[in-house]
Amino acid sequence: MEIVIDTKPWLFEALFSPRTIALIGASADPAKNNARPQRFLRRHGYAGRILPINPRYREIHGETAYPDLRSAPGPIDHAFIMVPAPLVPDMVAQCCELKIPVATIFSAGFAELGEEGLKRQRDMVAMARAAGLRLLGPNCMGVINVHGKTALSVNAVLERETLRPGPLGVVSQSGSTLGTLLSRAQARGLGFSKLVSVGNECDLAVGELVELLVDDAETSAILLFLETFRDTERLAAAARRAFAADKPVIAYKLGRSDVGRRAAASHTGAMVGADELASAFFRAHGILRVDMLESLFELPQLVMGRKPPAGQRVAVLTGTGGAAAMVADRLGVLGAEVVPPPPSLIEDLRAQDLPVSDAPITDIPMGRSEGGAYTAILSALLRSDHCDAVVSVIGSSSQNPQTLVERVFRADGRERKPLAVFLAPRADEGLLALQENGIAGFRTPESCADAVNAFLNWRPPVALVSPEEGALAKAEAVLRATAKSRLNEQEAYALFAALGIPSAETRIVASAADCAEMSLDFPVAAKVLSADVPHKSDAGLVELDISSGGNLRAAVQRILDRARELYPEARIDGVLVQRMERGLAEVIAGYRRDPEVGPIVMLGTGGIAAELKRGYCVRLAPVAIETAHEMIDEVAGLALLRGFRNLPRGDCTALARAVHALSLLACLESRTVLEAEINPLIVKRAGAGVVAVDGLVSLA
C-alpha cells in the first residue's frame, strides 16, 4: 500500500534548513569532491551538526567520523550520499531504517546510463517511498540555502568566501549551471535565497521544488534552468500558485532546435517542434521565458511586484542613438512594437522646451541629454499610457554611478511600468548602483531586448477549460465502439461530427462497378480509404475534381490498383468518394498528446504544403473559444479570413468553434487520443461554416 504523507512543512526544513547533516562518503582528502560539502558548509557559516560517514576515518577535518549511519548519533535531518552507485541503495536503505526525512544523492550511475541504471533507480525510489523518505537526485550537485547559511553542495563555486543573500530562488536541472548562475549573478550584485540542483528527479522534481519556493518568505522570484520537461502537471500547478502569490517564474530552457523532432503520422507532429511546445506550456501557465542565460537573472528586477502588461508596446529613450538602435532593432525582430511618443505628449514636452520628435526612438541631442531634461522626458514616458514598458539607453554617463542613478532613480512613474536601463559602455559599477537602487540594468543590447520582450509577452495563466456536462457523450460513444489504434478517414469524420465539426458529404465504394449506384453530385474527389495509409496524397492515392461517372470509375480502379501495389499488407476499406468543397481558405487543425507537455492543439495554413509554409500557432489543450480566436489572429496566413484588402470575410466564428471542439479530445476518458488532424478544414464565407475534407485519428 502506498504511503501518502503531507510532507511540505517538514520537507522544507529538512531540505533547506537541516539541523543535522550526515555526509555519507565524506573524504579527508581536500582535493576530492567528497571533501567539498563539509568544507563549504563550515566556510559559509553552517551552525548545525555535521556527521561525516566513512569507515576509513575516525575524524575528518576536525569532526568525529562514523563508520556507518547506524553508528552516528541521531536524529539526522538530511543525508548527503557520495558513494559509488552500487552502494547507494544500501545507504538509502539505512536512511529508511533511521527514518531520515531527506537524502540527496550526488552519486551518478542511474537512469542517465540506460536500462540497468534506470532499474536500480526505480527500485531505490520504491524503497524510499514505502518508508516516507524523500530523495533529491541522483546525479545532482545539492542544495544551497543562502539566508540559512547551508551550502550543502559539491559545486566548486562555493570556494568563494561569501554568498550574497537575496530574493532569487533557483531550480536547475544542470548542476554545473547552478554555479554559473551563482557566480555571474553575484558579480552583478544579485543575491539568492535558495538554489537546488535536481539531477535525475527520481523523486523530488522541479514542480514540487517550485511549490516549496512559492511558500518561502525569502524568495520573491523563481528562476528555472531546464533541459527537459518531466512532471509538467505539477510544474503547471506550482507556476499558477506562484503567479497568484506575485512571485514571477522565469525559465531558460535548452533544446530550441528541432534536431530531435520525431517522425509523425500527422502534419501536426512533423510541424510542431519541441521548442514551440515549451513556449506554449510556459505561456499557458504564466511563466516568463528568456532566450539568453544572462537575461535569466537580469529580468527579475524588471518584473518583481508587477503583473503582465496589457500590450506589447515599448518606448525607447536615449542620448546615444547607435546603442539605442541596437536595442530597438532586436526588439523589432522579437515582435515588440517600438512606439514614438503620441502627439499630445510631444506637444506637452515641447512646451517645456524639452526636445522630442515623433521618431520611434526618442533621441535627446547630446547638448540636452545632461541635467534635468533626460529625467523629465523619462518621467513623462513612464507616466504615459502609450507604452507598456520603457527602455533607457545611457552612454558615457554610465561611468559615473552617482549621476546615472540620480538621473534614472528620480524619474517619476517607475512604479507604474517597468523601466529597463541598458548601459552602452562597460560600466560594472553603474550596473551595481542600479541594482542596489532596485532598477533593472542590462549589460548588452541583446539581453536587454530579450528581457523586455519576455515581459511584454508575459500573460496570466490561461483559465482552465472544462467541457459542459454531457458535451462529449457522443464522442465517448464513438471511441468505445472501436478497438482500433488508428481510424480510417470515414471513422475519423464520425468522431469529428460527434464533436460538432461537419465534414463533406461522402460515399464509400468497394469497386469501380459500385460507382454506378452512387448518388453524389459532381465534381467529386476519390481517395483510398485505409487507416494504414495516412498521407494519401503523397502516395498518389487521391484524385480531385472528377467531373463524370466514367472518370470516377476509372479513378476508383486506379486508386485500388495502386494502393494494393504500394501497400500489399494494408487493410483497404474501399475508396472514399467525397463532394468537392470550395471556400475562402484551407487550414490545418491538429491535436496531439505530447509526451512532455501533454495535449496540444495546433492551427495553421493547410493543404498538402502545410509543412512547407510554417505558418501555424500552438496552444495547450483544451482551449476556450476566446483562445481559439486568438490563434486565428496569430497565424499571418489566415489574414485573408479577416477581410484582408476588402476580400470577403471568412467564418472565423465557426473556425474558432472547430478548434475548441478538436481541443476537447484532451478531456475524453474512454480512450486516449494520441493524434487527430483535419487537413484541410475548408473555411467558407462568414455565416457559411467550416467543413472537414480529410482527417486522421490515432488512439492509444
N, C-alpha and C positions, 0 to 999 in steps of 0.2 A: 504494500500500500504506500502510495506516495505521501510524504510528509509535507504539508503546506504550512509555512510559518510566516507571520508578518515580520519581516526582517528589518525594515528600514531603520528604526531607532538604534538598535544595537549594531546593525551593519555599518552605519555611518561612523559610529565611534570606533569600531574595531578596524575599519578600513583606513580611516584618516587620522584618528587620534588614539591609537592603542597605548595602553599603559605599560604593557609588557610585550616585547617582540622577541621571538625565537628566530635566530639566523641559522638555518639548517644547512650545513656545509660551509660554515664560515672558515676563513683561512687566516693564518698568522703571517702569510707572505704578502706584504703590502703591494706587490706588483701584480697580484692576481685579482681578477674581477670579484671573486668571492670575498675579498677583504674590503671591498668598497662600501657596502651598506653600513657596516659597523663604523667605519671611519667617517662617512658622510653624516650619519645620524648624530654623532657627537660633535662634529665640526659645526653643524648648523643648529645646535642647541637642544637636541632631544633630551628631555629630563627624565624619561621613564627607564624601566629596566630593560637591559639588553642581555639575552641569553644565547651566547654562541654555542652551536651544537656541532661537535666534531670529536670523534673518539680518539683522535691523534694528539689532542692537546688538553692540558688542564687549565690553561689560561691563554686568552687571545687578546692582545692589545690592552692588557691590564684588567680584563674582565674574566671572571670564572667561566670556564668552558665545561660542557657536559657531553658525555658520550652519546646520549640519545635524548629524545623528547621526554621519555618516561622518567628520566633521572633529573630533569630540570624542575625547579620549583614553579608551581602554578599560582594562580591561573594565568594562562597565556592568552593574549587577545589576538595576536597576529603572528602567523608563521611565514617566514620568507625562505622558500626552498631553492637551494642552489646545488643539487647533486645530479649526477648523470641520470638521463631519462629512465633507464631500467629500475633505478632505485626510488624514483619519485612515488609510484603507487604505494610503496610501503610507508613512506613518510606521510602521505595523505592518510593512510590507514591509522597511523599513530595520532595524527591530528583529530581524526574522528573519535578515536578511543578517549582522548583527553578533552573532548568537547571544545576544541579551539574554534572560534567562530569563523575566522577568515584565514585562508592561506593564499599567498602569492607565489606563483611558480615561475621562477626565472629560467629554469631549465628548458632547453629546446629538445626536439626529437619526438614530436607528437603528430598532430594532424597535418602539419606542414610538410611531412615526409611521405605521406601516402597512406595506403590502407592499413598497414601494420601499426603505424603511429596513431592513426585515427581510432583504431580499435582500442589501443591502450588508453587513449584519451577518454573515449566513451565509457569504458569500464571504470576508470577513475572518477569520472563525473557521477556515474550511477552510485558508486560507493559513498561519495561525498554528500549527495542529495539525500540518501537514506539516513544519514547522520545529522543533517542540517548544517553541514559545513559549506561555506561559500568559497569558490575558487576564482582567483584572478589569474589569467594567463591560460595555458603555459606560454613560454617563449615571450615573456614580457619583461619590461625594464623596472616596473614597480610603481610606487605611489609617492607623491610629494605633497605635503601639506605645509605651505609656506608660512601661513599665520601660526600654525601649531608647531612649527619647528620640527617636523617629522619628515626627514628626507630618506625614505625607505626605497632606495633605488641603486642600481649599479651604473647609472648614466654618468659618464665622465665629466659632464658639465658641472656636476656638483663639487668638483675640485675647487671651484671659485669660493672665495671666502664668505660672501654674503649672498642672500637671496632677498629680492625686494618684494615685500608683500603688496598685494593689490587686489583688484576686483575680478580678475580674469580667471575662469576655470577652463581647464583643457582636458579633453579626452582624445587620445591619439591611438590609432591602430599601428602606428610606427613608433617603436621605442626610441630609435635614434633621433627621429624628428622632434621628439619631446625636448631633447637637449638643444636642438637647433632653434626651436621657438623660444625656449627659455633664454638662451644667450642673446639672440637677436633682439628680443623684446626688452630685456633688461638693459641692453646698450642704449635703448631709446627712452629709458626711464619708466618703462611699463612694469607693473607688478602683477603677481599671480596669487590666487587663493589656493587652488588645488590643481594638480596635474596628475593624470593617470595614463599609463600605458596598458592597453588591454590584451595585447598578444593575440592568441588564437580565439579568445572569447568563448572558452569552453563552457563557462557558466555566467559570470558577470560580463555583460556586454555593454556596448555603447549606450543603448537606450536606458538601461537601469542606472548607469552611472550619471547620465544626464538628469534623471529623476532626482538622484541624490544631490546634485549640484543646484537644482531648482530650489530645493529645501534648505540650501546652505546660505546663511545670512551674510557670509563673507564673499559670496560670488554674485556679481552683477551682470556678467555676460559669460556665455559658454562657447568655447571655440572647439571645433571638431576637425581633426585631420583624419580623413577617411581614405582607405584603399579599396574598400568594397562595402556592400550592404549585407548585414546578417539579419538581425531581428528588427525588421523595419516597422512592424506593428507597434512594438514597444517604443522605438525611437520616435515614431509619429506621435504617439500619445504623450511622450515626455516633452517633445518640442511644443505641442499645443499647451501643455501646462506651463512651460517656460514663457510662452508668449503672454498667457494670461497673468503671469507673475511679473511682467515687464522686464524679463531677462532675455535679451536677444540671443539667439543661437546662430552662430556663423560657421559655415562649413567650407573647407577646402577639400576637394575630392580628386583623387588621381583617376586615370582611365578615361581621359577626354577623347581619345582617338577611338575609331571603330575597328581596330585590329581584331578584337575578339568577337565581332558580330557573328552570330551563328547563322547557319543556313536555315531558312524558314520556309514553310509551305506557303505562307501568305506574303503578299507585298508588305503588309504591316510589319511582320517580323524582320524582313530584309531592309526596310526603310528606316525604322526607328532604332537608333543606336543606344548604347548604354548611357551615354552622356545626356542625351535628351530625356531619358527616363529618370536619371538622377535629378536633373533640373526640375522635372515635373513633380518629383517627390518633394524636393525642397520647397517649391512654390506652394504646393498644396498644404503644407504643414507650417508655414510661416518661418521657414529657415532662410537666412540670407546666404547667398553663395558668392564666393570670390574666386577669381581665376589665378591670382598671384599669391604666393605664400606670404609676402610682406603685407599684403592687404589684410591678411587674417588677423594680425594684431594691431594694424593701424585703424581698421574700421570700427572697432568697439566704441572708441571715443566719440565717433560721429553718430552712433545710434543708441547708445545707452540713455535710458529715460525718455525715448521717443517712440512714436507709433509710425506705421507705414505711411508714406506720403499719398496725397490724392492723385498726383500726376507724375510725369517724368520730365519736368522742365527744370533746367539749371541755369543760373546766371553766373557769368564769369567776369571777375573784376581783376584788373592788373595795372601795373605801371611798367611791365616788361612784356611787350607784345609777343615775342617769339616763344617764350616759355608758356604763356597762356594759350597760344595757338596749338602747342603740342597736347595740352590737356583737352582743349575743346575738340581737336581733331579726333582724339581717341574716344572721347565721349560720343561723338557723332557715329563713329564706327560701331560702337556698342549699342547704339539705338536711342541714346538720350537726346533730348531736344534742348540745344543751347539757345536760349532766348534773349533778345535785347530788352532793355527797359521799355515799358509801354510809353506812349506819347505823353500821358499825364505826368508820369514820373520824370521824364526828361524835362518837361516844362517847369516842374517844381524845382528841380536841381539847377537848371539854368537860371532861374530867378534868384538863386542863392549864389550865383557866379561860380557854379560847380560844373566843370567841363565834361559833358557826356554826349554821346551820339546814339543813333538807333542801330549801330552795328551789333552783331551777336556778342562780341567781346567788348566790355566796357573798359577801354584802354585810356588811362589818365595820362596826359602829356607829362614828360619827365619833370618839367619845372613845377608841376602842380601836384605831383604824386606824394610829396612830403607833407608833413604837418597834418592839419585837420581835414583837408579836402578828402583824402583817402578814407579816413574814418567816417566822415559824414556820408559819403556815397555808399560805403559798405553798410552803414546803418540803414540807409534808405532801401537798399536791395533786400536786406534781411527782413524789413518790415513790410515789404511789398507783397501783394498776393499773386504777382505774375509768374512766380517761380516757386519750386518746391525745395530747392537747396541752392546754396551759393558757394562758389569756389573762388578763393582769393589767392592769386599768384603773386608772390613777392620776390623781388630781385635782390639787389645788393644790400638793402637794409636788413636782410635776413642775418647778416653778420653781426648786427647789434641786437642781442636778445631783448634788452630792456625796451628799446624803441619799437621793435617788432611786436612785442606783447602789448604794449600800450596802444598801438595803432589798431590792433585786432580786438583786444580784450575790451576796449572802451566802446566798441561798436554796439549800438543798441539793437536788440532784436534777436540776439543769438538764442534766446530761449524759445523763439517762435519757429525756427527752422534750422537745419544743420548747416554748419559752416566748415568747409574743408580748406585748409591752407597748404598750398604747395610752395616750398621754398626752393627756388630755382638753383642757387648755388649750393654747394655742400655747406651745411650750417648745423652741425650736431648740437651746438649749444642752443641755437634757436629752436630746434625741434624739441629739445628737452624743456625749454622755457614754455613752449606751447603746451606740452603735455602736463607740466606742473600746474598750469592755469586752466586745465580742462578743455583745451582747444585741440581739435583733431589736426595734426600736422603730418605732411607726407614728404617722403624723400625723393620720389620720382614722379614724373607726369603719368606714367602708366599705372602705378599703384593708386595714385590719387583718382584717376578716372575709373579704375576698377572698383574702388570702394564707393565712390559716389554713385556709380551705376548700380552697384549691389543695393544701395539704399533706395534708389529710385524704382527698382524692380521688386522691392520688398512688398509683400502683401500679407494681410491677416490670413490665418489658416482658413481654408475653404470649409464652408459648412458641410457637415456630413450628410449624405443623401440616403434616404431610405424610400423604397417604393411603397405606394399606398397598399393597404391590406387587400389581398386578392388580385393585385395588378399582374402578378407573374404566374397565376394559376395555369393559364393556357400554355405558357412556355414550359412550365414544370411538367405538364402532361405530355408535351411533345418529347421531352427528353426521357421521361420514364418509359415511353413506348418503344425506345430503341436501345439496343445493346452495342451498337456500332461505335467505333472510335473516331470515325470520320463520316460525315453526312454527304450524300451527293447533293447536287445543286437544288433539285426539287425539294428534298428534305430540308435543306437549309432555308429555302423560301418559307416552308411551313413554320419553322422556328421564328423567322423574322416577322411573319404575319401574326404569330401569337404575341409578339412584342408590339404590334401595331405598325409595322413597316411594310407597305404594299410592294408587290413585285409585278412584273409584266405578265400578261396572260400567256399560258404555256400549254403545250400538249406533248405527250410522250409517245414516240413511235418505236417499235421494235425492229422494223424493216422498212425498206423503201415502199413496199406494197401497202403498208398501213397509211401512207400519206393520202391515199385516195379517199379515205373515210374521215379525214381531219377537217374540222370546221374552224378556220382561223384566217382572218383577213391578211392579205399580202400588203406590204412586204414583211418577211419574217427572217429570223435568224435560226440557224441549226447548229447544235453543238453536242459533242459526246456527253452522255450522262454517266458519270462514274466518279465515285469518291476517290478512286486511285489515280486520277489524272487532275491534279489541282490547277495547273496552268495550261488550260486547253488551247489558248491562242498560240502559245509558244510551240506547241506540238502540231499546229496546223489542223486542229480539230474543231474549228469554229468557222462558219461561213455566214456572211451578213448580206442583208438587202436582197434576199431571194424573192423574186417577183412573180413566180408562176409555179403551178403544180409539177410540171415536168422538171423544172430546175430544182425544185425541192427534192423530188425523188432521187435525182442524180446526186445531189449534195449529201443526202442521208446515206446513200450507198458508199460514196467516197469516204465519209466520216467513219462508218462502221469498218470498212476495209482497212483504213489507215490505223484506226485505234487497235484493231486486232493484230496488225503487223508490228506496231510500235510497242504495244503493251500486252503481250500474249498472256501474261499472268493476271492482268487486271480484271476486275469484275465490271463488265459493261452492262449498264441497266437500260440501254437504248440510246435514242437520240432525242434531245430536248428541242422542240420547235417552239420558238418564242416570238411574239409580236414585236416588231421593231418599234422602239420608243424614241421620241425626239424631245429635246429640252434645251435649256439655255446653257447648261454646264454638266460635265461629268465629274463626280467627286468620288473619292475613296473614303469609306468609313470602316475603320478596323477596330477590333478588340483583341487584346492578348493578356494572358495571365503570365506576367513576368516572374521568373523565379526569385528575383531580388526585391523588386519594389511592389509586386503584386499586380492586380488588374489595372490595365491602362486602356484608354480609348484614343484613337487617332483619327484626324480628319485632314484630307489633303486633296490636291488636284488629282483626278482619277484617270482611268483608262489604262491601256496596255503600257504607256510610258510613265506610269506613276512613279516608278523607282528612279527614273531619269530626271524628272522635274524637281524633285527635292523640295516641293512646296507643301509643307504639312505642319501641323502642331499636335501636341500630345498632352493629355492630362491623366491623372489617376482616375480610375473608375470606381464607383459610378459618379456621373456629373449631373448637376442640376441643369435645367433648360437654359437658365441665365448663363451658365458657364459654356454651354454649347454655342450660344450666340457669340460669346467672346472668342471662341475658337474659330468661328466663321470669319469674324473680323480680323483675326490674326493671320490667316492664310492669304498672302498677297494675291495669289492666283484666283481667288474667289471674289475679287473686287467686282467682277462682271455681275455678280448676283446682287450687288448693292446699287445698281443703276449707273454703272460707270459710263461717263460721257453720254448720258441720256439714253442708254440702252435700256430695254425692259428689265424690270426688277425680277429677280428670282424669288422663289418661295422659301425664304430664309426661315420662316416660322416652322414650316414642315421639315426642313433640313435639321433645324435645332432639335425638334422633337424626335427625329430619327436617331440622331447622335445620342441623345439622352436615353432613348429606348435601348439602343445597342449596348450602352454602358451598363444597363441594368443586368446584363449577363453576369456581372460580378456578384449579384445578390442571389442567384439561383442556388438551390440546396440539393436538388435531386441528383444532378450530375455537375461535374466541374467542366466548364467550357475553357479549353486551352487557347483556342484561337477562333475568331469569327471575322468575316470580312465581306463587305459589299463593294464590288469594284467592277463596273461603275454603278453608282447610285445617280440616276438621272434627276436633275433639279429642273422643274418646269417654272413657268411664269408664276408670279405671286398669286396665290389662291388656288393653283392647279396641283400642288403637292409635289411629292418625290416618288420615284419608282425604282426598285432594285432590278437590275438586269443581269446580275451574276452574283454568286455568293459561295462561300465555303464555311464549314464549321468543323472544328476538331474537338474531340471530347477526351477527358481522362478516363 
